[in-house]
Amino acid sequence: MIADITVILLSCAVFLALILYVALEQEQRERITGICFLLAALGGIVIYGFSYSSVQSSHTENLAAVIHTLVDVGRMFVGVNNEGIFLSALAESGTSSPGFKLLFWVVHFLAYYSMASAAVMTLGKGAVRRLRIMLLFLRDVELIYGITDNSIIYGKRIAARKQGSVVFAGNAAPSQETVIRQMGAIVFSDDAAMEPSKSFLKLLHLRKNNHLRLYAFSESADLNFNYALRMKKLLQEENVKPEYTSLVLLGREESYGADLLAADGRYGYGEIKAFDNSELTARLLVQKYPVCDVVEFDDNKLSTTDVEVLVVGFNKVGQEVLKKLIANGQFEGSQFRAYVFDPDLDNISGFFNARYKAMLDAFSIYMSSDGWQSVNFCDFLQKHAQSLSYIVIAVENNNLAGEIAGDIMGLLSRNGRNMPIYQCNEGSVICHRRDKENDISNLYDADILYSGQIDELAMEINHYYNSSNLSSKELWAGCDYFSRMSCRASADFFTVFLKRLNISTAENISETQMENLARTEHKRWCAFHYTMGYQCMSREEWEERAQKYLQQKESGEQKLIRISKDTAALKHACLISWDELDDLSKRENFITGKNVDYKQLDRNNVSVLINMLSAKTKSD
């Protein structure tokens, strides 16, 4: 009878452990198992302590009773019981209540469950892990370095696409490991994965046709760069072709991206997207809430309203927001004006002002150290209540940002204006609307970091600019990092801009409309270059480069400099008004003997984008 009860309880304990393993997260299972273990241990000490103390009399026998009690409590957790001694103790004490027998078996069930749960968690986790490692043979690898709440959010998104096996390299808390396991991913936290080493690369089972997509998402930009650099060396040693690798890197965009990209015979990753949290937050803002949506356009695609933006707070996020608003807020027919307020402005804007001096000179940007509770700031709001078109709050304290947004909405409302206010934290974008629930967008959005459509459009733009017999992908493989950024910025802008104008095909666009779209493209192109630190090349500098071009040509050099673009000095002769482009084209053609038309390049770029987006829409 006792054996039958033991088998039944053991079976029930194992079954319950299996159910909870599937139904609950690991942290919850561990909590329940811990409670059951504690109750079983305490109950066992009470039951067997009572049992042995009831049948012993001398001090020597009492010591033996303690030892017997501890032994039997330990045996409970391996599925063994000593019901005989317990029943003898009950008989000795003259107790025959069935409740005590029930208590005995409840305590043992808790012990059995603790044992079964620990075994199921250990064996189940190991079996699932081995299966997922085996699948690495067959699928692409999505490797995420650094385990944070944000990287886990991103991991969920790419796991949902089911394009490959998701692998994390890093140290995970128990709750994080549960989430990672539930998304079908694997965690490696050993030195071989964290360095990384050849043994780890071998474990990933990369084959000739398998892609490795590395996402370096730890909280340290330097660690991310070092990890990507070590992985690049390993991939080169294993002769993995660059076209089968890609990198998404949390770090300094221009320098990190350029250093790790395969180009000009140098080994590197075939595809790279580098960013920092501040830049990505600003990009998320303008993609989620495009500047063109607050602008009115007439039938000729000419803007009929100015773009007037207010940025409250000028920390790193605020600086990136201003750059993105400038790059995406240029439209033919409108004037762009920006107003920046931060009480600590003089202490935080030094490097920004030095690096982007040309941008600050080229656009109407008013910067003030008045605080958001100052009289001057409130006077500004009331004066510009009707003309402001875009307001962003970018201060480090999220609670303060919410208060500022509420105060601004209240003051604007009293002046007859109701408009959304965007709060940019380093991690999310919050849209505040009066009498409506806030709309919150998370930073680690897969479409922002890994948008296939934008990259396809960027490849086609690059292919158009560099007419070649090579395919767009082949040409993209040899494209430098800055040019990729420029092509992506163009695709990014026009994807939302053409949708705003309801343009789906180039067939019905008039000559006047195309001219205005081309002028907008030129303004956007100029703004993008200014936000990347470029400045306009002077006429004298252009003449010097023209003479150098002629000297190179006369000496028979194969690779001639581009007269109008000095990449090293970040200078470009095309950073001029639309009306001045004809003269620049004429001067350059006179020197080179070519037939470049910078205005026509903008017109063609618009046409190409319209046709590509139209084809994409039809295929969808």
GUSE-693642 format. One line per 2 residues: number of its first residue (from 0); for each residue x, y, z of C-alpha. Coordinates in pm, whole numbers, plus 50000, padded with zeros to 5 digits. Each point is the difference from the previous one (the first is absolute). Layout:
BEGIN
NUM = X,Y,Z ~ ...;
//
This chain:
BEGIN
0 = 50000,50000,50000 ~ 50281,50239,50095;
2 = 50183,49923,49675 ~ 49683,50072,49801;
4 = 49953,50339,50168 ~ 50365,50088,49941;
6 = 49978,49917,49628 ~ 49681,50200,49962;
8 = 50142,50304,50179 ~ 50325,49984,49806;
10 = 49808,49980,49671 ~ 49779,50294,50099;
12 = 50304,50203,50104 ~ 50179,49937,49669;
14 = 49684,50079,49801 ~ 49945,50323,50193;
16 = 50363,50100,49947 ~ 49965,49944,49624;
18 = 49682,50207,49983 ~ 50153,50292,50193;
20 = 50317,49981,49785 ~ 49792,50070,49691;
22 = 49748,50240,50154 ~ 50216,50222,50222;
24 = 50309,50211,49957 ~ 50321,49875,50155;
26 = 50002,50262,50276 ~ 49648,49898,50107;
28 = 50090,49628,49988 ~ 50311,50059,50209;
30 = 49798,50196,50255 ~ 49738,49722,50031;
32 = 50269,49730,50019 ~ 50183,50192,50271;
34 = 49686,50040,50209 ~ 49914,49631,49963;
36 = 50354,49900,50095 ~ 49991,50217,50313;
38 = 49657,49870,50109 ~ 50105,49639,49935;
40 = 50322,50038,50197 ~ 49828,50163,50297;
42 = 49712,49750,49987 ~ 50243,49709,49978;
44 = 50195,50119,50304 ~ 49675,50030,50198;
46 = 49866,49658,49889 ~ 50318,49796,50039;
48 = 50117,50197,50300 ~ 49672,49917,50173;
50 = 50023,49638,49886 ~ 50351,49928,50129;
52 = 49965,50203,50320 ~ 49687,49799,50089;
54 = 50181,49667,49986 ~ 50332,50102,50161;
56 = 50070,50058,50369 ~ 50370,50047,50092;
58 = 50226,50290,49900 ~ 50203,49768,49780;
60 = 49687,49887,49826 ~ 49887,50362,49961;
62 = 50322,50078,49812 ~ 49933,49703,49775;
64 = 49644,50129,49950 ~ 50136,50329,49868;
66 = 50222,49817,49751 ~ 49716,49767,49894;
68 = 49772,50305,49955 ~ 50246,50178,49773;
70 = 50062,49684,49796 ~ 49629,49935,49946;
72 = 49936,50368,49909 ~ 50273,49969,49738;
74 = 49857,49674,49867 ~ 49663,50172,49947;
76 = 50153,50198,49710 ~ 50110,49684,49817;
78 = 49657,49835,50017 ~ 50046,49788,50317;
80 = 49779,50014,50312 ~ 49998,49837,50343;
82 = 49631,49978,50076 ~ 50060,49712,50247;
84 = 50180,50213,50257 ~ 49735,50270,49966;
86 = 49714,49752,50056 ~ 50187,49850,50299;
88 = 50032,50348,50150 ~ 49630,50065,49951;
90 = 49913,49670,50168 ~ 50242,50073,50286;
92 = 49829,50335,50059 ~ 49653,49847,49971;
94 = 49908,50211,49695 ~ 49810,49847,49708;
96 = 49861,50307,49817 ~ 50016,49962,49616;
98 = 50093,50369,49979 ~ 50353,49922,50120;
100 = 50043,49736,49732 ~ 49878,50251,49741;
102 = 50254,50253,50130 ~ 50275,49737,49965;
104 = 49923,49940,49632 ~ 49949,50372,49922;
106 = 50347,50074,50135 ~ 50146,49716,49794;
108 = 49814,50118,49689 ~ 50156,50344,50038;
110 = 50342,49832,50026 ~ 49929,49786,49693;
112 = 49886,50305,49806 ~ 50317,50194,50093;
114 = 50210,49709,49875 ~ 49796,49957,49679;
116 = 49991,50371,49922 ~ 50377,50038,50035;
118 = 50055,49696,49777 ~ 49754,50119,49734;
120 = 50152,50349,49991 ~ 50352,49860,49968;
122 = 49926,49725,49749 ~ 49743,50204,49807;
124 = 50225,50299,49965 ~ 50290,49783,49890;
126 = 49795,49807,49742 ~ 49848,50314,49850;
128 = 50341,50167,49991 ~ 50158,49704,49818;
130 = 49718,50000,49746 ~ 50040,50370,49930;
132 = 50376,49965,49961 ~ 49938,49724,49746;
134 = 49774,50235,49802 ~ 50297,50235,49955;
136 = 50119,49755,49735 ~ 49699,50080,49784;
138 = 49919,50367,50051 ~ 50152,50348,49989;
140 = 50131,50128,50332 ~ 49865,50316,50166;
142 = 50268,50065,50266 ~ 49921,50263,50264;
144 = 50293,50110,50216 ~ 49892,50159,50329;
146 = 49691,49904,50198 ~ 49790,50299,50102;
148 = 49627,50064,50010 ~ 50030,50180,49666;
150 = 50202,49727,49830 ~ 49744,49744,50117;
152 = 49718,50210,49852 ~ 50189,50009,49672;
154 = 50071,49628,50023 ~ 49627,49932,50025;
156 = 49940,50197,49682 ~ 50260,49823,49790;
158 = 49899,49662,50146 ~ 49643,50067,49886;
160 = 50126,50039,49641 ~ 50132,49640,50015;
162 = 50288,50079,49764 ~ 50263,49830,50212;
164 = 50105,49864,50339 ~ 50027,50270,50267;
166 = 50308,49972,50223 ~ 50086,50225,50295;
168 = 50356,50047,50129 ~ 50000,50151,50348;
170 = 49903,49957,50363 ~ 49624,49971,50053;
172 = 49800,50036,50319 ~ 49760,49709,50069;
174 = 49699,50202,49883 ~ 50182,50105,49682;
176 = 50109,49642,49929 ~ 49636,49890,50025;
178 = 49890,50255,49742 ~ 50287,49904,49771;
180 = 49912,49631,50028 ~ 49634,50070,49928;
182 = 50088,50182,49676 ~ 50189,49689,49887;
184 = 50350,50145,50041 ~ 50322,49870,50158;
186 = 50223,50172,50258 ~ 50379,49957,50010;
188 = 50176,50162,50294 ~ 50336,49821,49997;
190 = 50331,50165,49916 ~ 50004,49844,49653;
192 = 49682,50190,49910 ~ 50085,50322,50180;
194 = 50346,50043,49847 ~ 49909,49852,49736;
196 = 50219,49703,49898 ~ 50034,49748,49717;
198 = 49826,49735,50208 ~ 49693,50222,50031;
200 = 50000,50073,49628 ~ 50023,49625,49937;
202 = 49704,49945,50232 ~ 49792,50240,49786;
204 = 50049,49757,49707 ~ 50040,50268,49735;
206 = 49991,49857,49649 ~ 50077,50157,49667;
208 = 49639,50100,49937 ~ 49905,50083,50360;
210 = 49983,50364,50100 ~ 50130,50137,50329;
212 = 49823,50314,50114 ~ 50172,50147,50304;
214 = 49823,50251,50225 ~ 50243,50160,50247;
216 = 49759,50140,50258 ~ 50182,50012,50334;
218 = 49978,50325,50195 ~ 50365,50083,49925;
220 = 50077,50136,49653 ~ 50368,49907,50039;
222 = 49919,49639,50093 ~ 49767,49977,49701;
224 = 50272,50123,49766 ~ 50260,49764,50147;
226 = 49765,49702,49970 ~ 49915,50082,49640;
228 = 50368,50048,49921 ~ 50099,49662,50152;
230 = 49714,49828,49820 ~ 50110,50159,49674;
232 = 50351,49857,50042 ~ 49859,49653,50073;
234 = 49775,50013,49694 ~ 50295,50101,49785;
236 = 50211,49713,50134 ~ 49716,49758,49923;
238 = 49967,50144,49648 ~ 49636,50103,50045;
240 = 49904,50225,49710 ~ 49901,50357,50098;
242 = 49673,49974,49808 ~ 49888,49734,50247;
244 = 50052,50227,50301 ~ 49832,50309,50138;
246 = 50037,50214,50309 ~ 49764,50222,50196;
248 = 50213,50192,50247 ~ 49916,50217,50297;
250 = 50284,50251,49988 ~ 50131,50309,49826;
252 = 49842,50000,49657 ~ 50249,50156,49758;
254 = 50328,49867,50145 ~ 49887,49651,50106;
256 = 49804,49932,49684 ~ 50277,50110,49766;
258 = 50269,49798,50182 ~ 49816,49667,49992;
260 = 49845,50006,49651 ~ 50155,49791,49721;
262 = 50129,50242,49736 ~ 50286,50047,49752;
264 = 50145,49653,50051 ~ 49985,50028,50379;
266 = 49822,49718,50181 ~ 49697,50095,50204;
268 = 49629,49950,50043 ~ 49797,50004,49681;
270 = 49726,50213,50157 ~ 50025,50239,50294;
272 = 49760,50222,50189 ~ 50162,50191,50282;
274 = 49812,50232,50232 ~ 49979,50126,50354;
276 = 49686,50013,50210 ~ 49961,50375,49956;
278 = 50028,49986,49621 ~ 49760,49706,49982;
280 = 49748,50177,50222 ~ 50005,50301,49768;
282 = 49962,49776,49696 ~ 49706,49822,50160;
284 = 49839,50340,50064 ~ 50010,50120,49639;
286 = 49896,49662,49861 ~ 49708,49961,50238;
288 = 49897,50366,49977 ~ 50134,50138,49667;
290 = 50054,50374,49976 ~ 49826,50004,49661;
292 = 49675,49899,50170 ~ 49974,50346,50164;
294 = 50060,50187,49671 ~ 49737,50098,49744;
296 = 50069,49963,49627 ~ 49823,50143,49696;
298 = 49921,49818,49675 ~ 50349,50069,49868;
300 = 50158,49820,50298 ~ 50116,50335,50135;
302 = 49996,50053,50376 ~ 49760,50274,50108;
304 = 50100,50003,50368 ~ 50331,50056,50176;
306 = 50160,49745,50230 ~ 50052,50143,50347;
308 = 50132,49756,50261 ~ 50061,50037,50372;
310 = 50251,49777,50184 ~ 49991,50022,50379;
312 = 50317,49847,50145 ~ 50330,49970,49816;
314 = 50168,49692,50142 ~ 50131,49732,49761;
316 = 49646,49897,49906 ~ 49896,50362,49941;
318 = 50301,50058,49777 ~ 49921,49695,49788;
320 = 49635,50103,49982 ~ 50095,50343,49866;
322 = 50219,49843,49730 ~ 49725,49759,49892;
324 = 49738,50277,49990 ~ 50231,50211,49783;
326 = 50074,49708,49766 ~ 49631,49907,49964;
328 = 49839,50343,50019 ~ 50109,50158,49670;
330 = 49730,50057,49737 ~ 49988,50226,49697;
332 = 49780,50299,50077 ~ 50048,50002,50377;
334 = 50251,50148,50241 ~ 50149,49791,50280;
336 = 50047,50153,50344 ~ 50107,49830,50321;
338 = 49993,50123,50358 ~ 50206,49827,50270;
340 = 49962,50066,50374 ~ 50216,49853,50275;
342 = 50111,50175,50323 ~ 50332,49810,49983;
344 = 50056,50082,49632 ~ 50342,50166,50037;
346 = 50141,49695,50182 ~ 49876,49727,49764;
348 = 50004,50146,49648 ~ 50371,50071,49950;
350 = 50100,49696,49791 ~ 49671,50010,49812;
352 = 50045,50364,49902 ~ 50358,49938,49891;
354 = 49924,49694,49791 ~ 49682,50129,49838;
356 = 50088,50365,49958 ~ 49921,49991,49628;
358 = 49656,49852,50074 ~ 49926,50263,50264;
360 = 50101,50272,49752 ~ 49798,49852,49714;
362 = 49667,49977,50184 ~ 49794,50230,50215;
364 = 50068,49855,50345 ~ 49939,50203,50316;
366 = 50162,49862,50317 ~ 49921,50129,50348;
368 = 50115,49916,50353 ~ 49663,50108,50140;
370 = 49839,49728,50211 ~ 49660,49852,49918;
372 = 49848,50170,50304 ~ 50146,50340,49916;
374 = 49798,50303,49901 ~ 50184,50019,49666;
376 = 49909,49641,49911 ~ 49633,50051,50086;
378 = 49995,50324,49799 ~ 50153,49811,49706;
380 = 49730,49733,50017 ~ 49719,50250,50001;
382 = 50154,50197,49714 ~ 50053,49687,49786;
384 = 49694,49804,50111 ~ 49841,50013,49653;
386 = 50317,49957,49791 ~ 50174,49707,50173;
388 = 49965,49679,49804 ~ 50210,49749,50196;
390 = 50094,49986,50370 ~ 50246,49757,50160;
392 = 50094,49960,50366 ~ 50347,49848,50053;
394 = 50104,50022,50364 ~ 50162,49719,50198;
396 = 49741,49992,50279 ~ 49694,49819,49861;
398 = 49767,50130,50270 ~ 50116,50356,49936;
400 = 49949,49947,49626 ~ 49639,49897,50064;
402 = 49945,50310,50214 ~ 50146,50227,49732;
404 = 49781,49840,49734 ~ 49691,50055,50218;
406 = 50089,50363,50069 ~ 50061,50072,49631;
408 = 49673,49833,49894 ~ 49813,50202,50261;
410 = 50149,50332,49889 ~ 49945,49925,49631;
412 = 49641,49901,50070 ~ 49933,50332,50169;
414 = 50130,50163,49682 ~ 49764,49799,49780;
416 = 50248,49733,49885 ~ 49979,49625,50044;
418 = 50297,49801,49861 ~ 50193,49685,50095;
420 = 50321,50030,50199 ~ 50269,49735,49964;
422 = 50211,49890,50294 ~ 50328,49835,49903;
424 = 50162,49791,50270 ~ 50312,49796,49937;
426 = 49798,49686,49939 ~ 49660,50111,49877;
428 = 49787,50266,49835 ~ 49679,50109,50171;
430 = 49731,50196,49818 ~ 49799,50221,50236;
432 = 49657,50107,49878 ~ 49748,50202,50194;
434 = 49713,49786,50136 ~ 50145,49687,49835;
436 = 50207,49706,50118 ~ 50373,50037,49941;
438 = 50144,49802,49709 ~ 50331,49834,50099;
440 = 50244,49859,49744 ~ 50292,49782,50111;
442 = 50346,50080,49872 ~ 50101,49647,49901;
444 = 49755,49968,49717 ~ 50114,49741,49747;
446 = 49874,50212,49709 ~ 50223,50286,50110;
448 = 50313,49792,50043 ~ 49956,49746,49725;
450 = 49767,50127,49731 ~ 50031,49797,49684;
452 = 49788,50236,49788 ~ 50211,50305,50084;
454 = 50319,49812,49916 ~ 49859,49877,49669;
456 = 49911,50356,49903 ~ 50340,50125,50115;
458 = 50173,49739,49781 ~ 49802,50111,49696;
460 = 50082,50367,50066 ~ 50370,49914,50029;
462 = 49977,49796,49679 ~ 49845,50294,49819;
464 = 50268,50244,50116 ~ 50278,49759,49903;
466 = 49884,49862,49667 ~ 50172,49667,49959;
468 = 49972,49657,49845 ~ 50004,49859,50353;
470 = 49676,49916,50175 ~ 49868,50229,50273;
472 = 50111,49752,50270 ~ 50347,49961,49849;
474 = 50041,50376,49976 ~ 49868,50042,50355;
476 = 50267,49761,50127 ~ 50269,50246,49888;
478 = 49816,50310,50119 ~ 50163,50199,50281;
480 = 49815,50044,50329 ~ 49920,50370,49961;
482 = 49850,49947,49654 ~ 49782,49724,50143;
484 = 49880,50238,50271 ~ 49921,50263,49737;
486 = 49802,49755,49786 ~ 49809,49873,50304;
488 = 49916,50357,50104 ~ 49856,50069,49655;
490 = 49793,49680,50002 ~ 49892,50069,50358;
492 = 49875,50349,49917 ~ 49821,49924,49675;
494 = 49825,49691,50130 ~ 49787,50220,50227;
496 = 50011,50320,49790 ~ 49855,49847,49683;
498 = 49734,49827,50207 ~ 49910,50337,50154;
500 = 49958,50147,49650 ~ 49801,49696,49879;
502 = 50250,49937,49722 ~ 50008,49637,49889;
504 = 50120,50028,49640 ~ 50205,50244,49792;
506 = 49767,49984,49700 ~ 49763,50280,50101;
508 = 50255,50238,50153 ~ 50021,50329,49814;
510 = 50325,50175,49915 ~ 49930,50265,50264;
512 = 49930,49740,50266 ~ 50318,49809,49914;
514 = 50202,50321,50020 ~ 49868,50075,50348;
516 = 50067,49642,50112 ~ 50355,50023,49864;
518 = 50054,50331,50183 ~ 49880,49833,50321;
520 = 50241,49712,49938 ~ 50289,50245,49961;
522 = 49908,50177,50325 ~ 49974,49663,50176;
524 = 50337,49889,49859 ~ 50167,50319,50117;
526 = 49844,49973,50346 ~ 50116,49639,50038;
528 = 50358,50094,49917 ~ 49994,50293,50239;
530 = 49878,49771,50279 ~ 50293,49768,49927;
532 = 50250,50282,50058 ~ 50051,50106,49637;
534 = 50049,50360,49895 ~ 49986,50176,49666;
536 = 50317,49994,49792 ~ 50112,50351,49913;
538 = 50065,50109,49642 ~ 50373,50027,50074;
540 = 50013,49646,50139 ~ 49809,49873,49699;
542 = 50249,50168,49763 ~ 50293,49840,50183;
544 = 49842,49654,49970 ~ 49924,50063,49632;
546 = 50370,50071,49938 ~ 50098,49687,50190;
548 = 49753,49799,49788 ~ 50161,50129,49680;
550 = 50348,49916,50131 ~ 49892,49645,50086;
552 = 49837,49957,49662 ~ 50308,50129,49818;
554 = 50228,49764,50194 ~ 49780,49704,49904;
556 = 49878,49909,50349 ~ 49721,49742,50000;
558 = 49802,50125,50300 ~ 49925,50371,49970;
560 = 49869,50211,50285 ~ 49641,50123,50004;
562 = 50027,50373,49954 ~ 49679,50096,50176;
564 = 50031,49766,50300 ~ 50278,49985,50258;
566 = 49913,49708,50226 ~ 50300,50042,50230;
568 = 49923,50366,50073 ~ 49620,49947,49998;
570 = 49943,50261,49731 ~ 49766,49993,49699;
572 = 49949,50255,49725 ~ 49635,49899,49951;
574 = 49900,50151,50335 ~ 49860,50301,49819;
576 = 49658,50120,49889 ~ 49809,49829,49718;
578 = 50052,50298,49769 ~ 50380,49979,50037;
580 = 50021,49635,49892 ~ 50003,50075,49626;
582 = 50315,50209,50033 ~ 50172,49727,50203;
584 = 49905,49736,49742 ~ 50135,50218,49719;
586 = 50332,50063,50178 ~ 50053,49636,50087;
588 = 49915,49879,49648 ~ 50249,50251,49855;
590 = 50277,49846,50210 ~ 49908,49632,49977;
592 = 49849,49986,49651 ~ 49702,49815,50144;
594 = 49632,50092,49982 ~ 49890,50014,50362;
596 = 49676,50185,50080 ~ 49948,50031,50375;
598 = 49642,50122,49964 ~ 49914,49706,49779;
600 = 50154,49763,50252 ~ 49747,50121,50258;
602 = 49713,49965,49750 ~ 50114,49649,49907;
604 = 50039,49905,50363 ~ 49638,50094,50069;
606 = 49879,49805,49696 ~ 50200,49693,50097;
608 = 49860,50007,50353 ~ 49643,50041,49881;
610 = 50036,49710,49757 ~ 50165,49777,50260;
612 = 49736,50074,50264 ~ 49728,49945,49742;
614 = 50146,49662,49905 ~ 50033,49908,50368;
616 = 49635,50090,50064 ~ 49881,49788,49706;
618 = 50208,49701,50110 ~ 49856,50023,50351;
//
